[in-house]
Amino acid sequence: MKNKKNIFINNTNGLDYQSIANIITNDGYKINHSSARNYVIRGFIKIAKYISDMHDLKYTDAQIYEIAKSYKFQTSVAELMKEINND
């Protein structure tokens, strides 16, 4: 069985990229699942790059990409955002 990865939005239990694409399309912006994935990954790349630069870490673009698409990294960022939002 293929292990699907989910992205967590607000208080949902997690959505796959197709579900995210469907929500965006229903809101009037046509998008497919691969574009949804690309937008999500690009956002996490910016976050990973910022954190890397802030701590003067010298990761390559390939390393930043691997970090950004990591489930652990994405989950950690989401948890930090929830924590900040609850303060």
C-alpha positions in Angstrom: 0.0 0.0 0.0 1.3 3.4 -1.0 2.0 5.7 1.9 0.3 9.1 1.2 1.6 12.2 2.7 -0.8 14.8 4.0 -0.4 18.5 4.6 -2.2 19.9 7.6 -4.2 23.0 7.1 -5.9 24.8 10.1 -7.5 22.2 12.3 -7.9 19.5 9.6 -6.7 15.9 10.0 -4.5 16.5 6.9 -5.1 16.7 3.2 -3.3 15.2 0.3 -2.2 17.4 -2.6 -5.3 16.4 -4.7 -7.6 17.5 -1.9 -5.8 20.8 -1.6 -6.0 21.3 -5.4 -9.7 20.6 -5.3 -10.3 23.1 -2.6 -8.3 25.8 -4.5 -10.1 25.0 -7.7 -13.5 25.2 -6.0 -12.5 28.6 -4.8 -12.1 29.7 -8.5 -8.4 29.1 -9.1 -7.8 26.1 -11.4 -4.8 24.1 -10.1 -3.8 20.5 -10.2 -2.2 18.3 -7.5 1.4 18.6 -8.8 1.1 22.4 -8.8 -0.3 22.4 -5.3 2.7 20.3 -4.2 5.1 22.6 -5.9 3.6 25.7 -4.2 3.8 24.0 -0.8 7.4 22.8 -1.3 8.5 26.3 -2.5 7.0 27.8 0.6 8.9 25.4 2.8 12.1 26.0 0.8 11.9 29.7 1.7 11.4 28.8 5.4 14.3 26.3 5.4 16.6 28.8 3.6 15.7 31.6 6.0 16.4 29.4 9.1 19.6 28.1 7.5 20.8 31.7 6.8 19.8 32.9 10.3 22.0 30.2 11.8 24.8 30.7 9.3 24.5 27.1 8.0 25.9 26.5 4.6 23.5 24.1 3.1 23.4 23.6 -0.7 20.2 24.1 -2.7 19.8 20.4 -2.9 20.1 20.0 0.9 17.6 22.8 1.4 15.2 21.1 -1.0 15.5 17.8 0.9 14.9 19.5 4.2 11.9 21.4 2.8 10.2 18.3 1.6 10.9 16.4 4.8 7.7 15.4 6.7 9.5 16.1 10.0 10.5 19.6 8.9 7.0 20.4 7.6 5.4 19.0 10.8 7.8 21.0 13.0 7.0 24.3 11.2 3.3 23.6 11.5 3.6 22.9 15.2 5.6 26.1 15.8 2.9 28.0 13.9 0.2 26.5 16.0 2.1 27.3 19.2 2.6 30.9 18.2 -1.0 31.2 17.2 -2.2 29.9 20.6 -0.1 32.4 22.6 
